Amino acid sequence: MTDSLGWRKKFAVLIPSTNTSVQPEFDGMRPEGVTNHTSRIRIPNSPLASDEDFRKLVENIAAAQLEAVDGAMSCEPDHIVLGISVETFWGGLEASRKLNAELEAHTKLGVTGGAEACAAAFAQLGVKRIAVLTPYFPVGDKNVQQFFEESGYKVVRIKGLKCGSPTLIAHATKEELRATAGELDGDDVDAVIQVGTNLAFGAVAAKMEAERRKPILAINTAIYWRSLRKNGIEDKVKGWGSLLEKY
């Protein structure tokens, strides 16, 4: 017998406890027969005012992650989805691969992370030159740029919003995100990518993509698309841009 609602796949979704954007966005992308089961990585909503504060945030996530993983496993999920951004970029390409490998070994399940998903989206769309929007401080932006460039992509521009706490990342307005993504776009880039899973950019990105006729990508959309496709689910989901609608 299979799960009555998650009869196709059950996803264990790991998100920081401060994150209020991943859960509703992923649920909006969910095809019938796929269910999302959120496990929260318990971290404090500490103020962010410097690179050192930001490093501490990454440390807090890493320290609490396995507790959240183990808490999710008793629902017997089929796949682990990391609704986390910064940790998957931290340290560059090899560190990102190591994180996935360690979680796969621990859970005996497949894992989809944010950095990996963005690179897979670029490969699908033929993207080589990018501009990047983040909620981070410069040390976070540096790690994002390192991952992308080690993965073979040229980061033409990157802008971090320096949000004042983990929870405040979700307070960035649609208007602010649209304006910043517009500033980053240009004829010299193939795509604009937003990272930082607590920025609610998915629906905005889809509208901008239609208007500009080029990839404007949200990391949450990339993560969920990659998770579905890695699990053999090819449903096309409208309202979230070309990745989920066409590929």
N, C-alpha and C positions, 0 to 999 in steps of 0.2 A: 504494500500500500504506500501511497505517497501523501504528502501534506495536502490538505484540502484546498488551501489558497496558494501555496507555493509549490504547485505540482510540477512546475518546470524547473525552477531553481529557487533556493533560499540563499540570500546574500547576507552575510554578517558584515555590517558597516561600522567601521571604527571611526569615531570622530572625537575631537577634544570636547570636554564638557562645556566649554565656553562657546561652542559653535552652534549657531541657530539657523544656518542657511543650508547645510548639506541635507539634513533630513527632509525638509519640505521640497527642495529641488529634486532630490532623487525620487521621492514618491511621485512627483509630477511626471517623471520620465519612465515610470515603471510599467512594463507591459503586463497584460493579464497572465497570471500563472507564475509571476516572479514576485517575491516578497523581500522586503528590506528589513533587517533586524538590527537596530542600532545598539551599539555598545559604546559607552562614553569613557574616554580616557580622562580620568579625573585630574584636573590641573587648576591652580588658582587663577583668578582673573587679575593678575598682577599688572600694575601700570607699566607701560612701555615708553621709555623716554630716551633710550640710547641703544647702541649696538650690544652693550653688555647685558642690558635687560632682555634683549631679543635672544641672545645666546642662552640665557637662563630659561626662557620659554621653551626653546628646543630641548634643553636638558630635562625639563619637567615632563614634556610629552614622552620622551624616550624612556624615562624612569617609570612611568605609569602605564606604558603601552601593553605589556604582557598581561597585566591584571585584566585589562579590558578584553584582550584576545581570549583569555581563558574563560572570562565571563560569558562570552558569546558562544563558546563551543558547545554548551549543553543544549542549545536548540538544534544541534546537528546541521549546521549550514553546509552548503555546497561550495562556497567560494568566499574568500575574504576580500573585502573592498576597503581600501584605505581612503576614507574621506578626510584626509590630511594632505597638506601640500608641502609645507616647508621641510619636514623631516625627509620626504622622499627626494628632495633636491640636495640636501645637506651633504657636503663632501664630494659632490660631483657624481659622475656616471658609475664608477665602480662601487662607491658607497651605496648608491641607490640600488644597484643589483644585489649587493650584499644584504641589504635590509629585506628585500623581497625573498631572497634565498633563505635567510634565517627564519622568517615567518612561515614560509612554505615547509621548512623542516620541522618547525615546532607544531604546526597544525595538520600537516599532511594534506593540505589543501592548496589549490591555486590562489594566488594573490594578485590583485591589481592595485598599483600605486599611481599617484598623480603625475609624477615626472615621466614615468614609463608611458602613461596614457597620452600625455601631450606629444611625446616623440612619435608614438604610433599614429596619432592624428595628423601630424605633419607629413609623415610618410604616405599616408592615405591620400592626402590632398596635394601632394607635390610641393610642399612649402620648404623653402631653404633660408629665407631671410625674414627675420621676425622683429617685432617690437613687443615689449613685455610690460604689463601692468601688474603691480603687486601691492599688497597692503603693508609691506615690510619696511624695516630699516636697512641701511646700506649693506650690512653684513649678510642679511637675507638675500638681497638682490645679487650680491656677489656670488653666492652659492647657486642661485638660479641660473645666472649667466654661465657659470662654470659647467653646470650640467648640460645646458643646451649646446654650448660650444664644443664640449667633449663628445657630444652626440652628433656633431656635424652640422649644426645650424649656426648661422651668423646672427648675433644679437645686435641689431642696428641701434636700437634705443631701449632703455629700460627706465621705468619710473616707479618708485615706491611711495606709497601714501603716508607712511610712518604713522599708522593708526595707534592711538594712545593706550589701548589694551586689547587683549584677545577678543573680548566681547564687543568692543567698539568697532572692530572690523566690519561687523554686520550692520553698523549704523551708516556706512557710506551709502549715499543716496543713488538712485538710478541716474539722476541728472549729473551727479559728480562722476560716476563711472563712465557714462556716455561721453562727457566732455573730455575726460582724461584719455579714454581710448581714441577719441577723435584726434586729439593732439599727437598721440603716438603714431597714428597711421600716416602713410605717405606713399608716394610712388616707388620709394626705395625699399619697401618691405612687401613680402608676399602675404603676410598675415599679422594680425594683432592677437596675442594670447594673454589672457588674464590668469594669474595663479593666486593662491590664497583661498582656500575653500570656503571661508566665512564671508567672502564678498559675494553677494547675491547678484551675479552678472548674467546668468544663463539666458533669461528671456530678453534682456537688453542686447546681449551679443547677437541673438538670433535676428532681432530687428535691424541692428546695424549691418549685419552681414547681407541681408536682403537689400538694404539701401545702397551699400557700397560695392556689392557684387564681388566680394573677396572674403576669405575666411576671417571672421572675427570670433574668436574661440574663448569659451569659458572652461576652466579646468573641471568644474563639476560635470559638465556635459561630456567632456573628453573621458573622464573616469568612468562614468556610467556606460557610455558607448563601448569603451574598451572591455568593461566587465561583461556586458551582454555578449559581445562578439566572441570573446575568449571562451564563453560557455555555449557557443553554438546557437545563440538566440539572435535571429536576423530581423526581427520586427522593426519596422520603420515607425518612428514616433515623431509626430508633428509638434511644432511650437518651440523647438530647442535648437534650430539651425540645421545646416546641411549634414553634419556628422550623423545625427540620428534619423534624419529624414531620407537620406540618400545612400548611406554606406553601411 
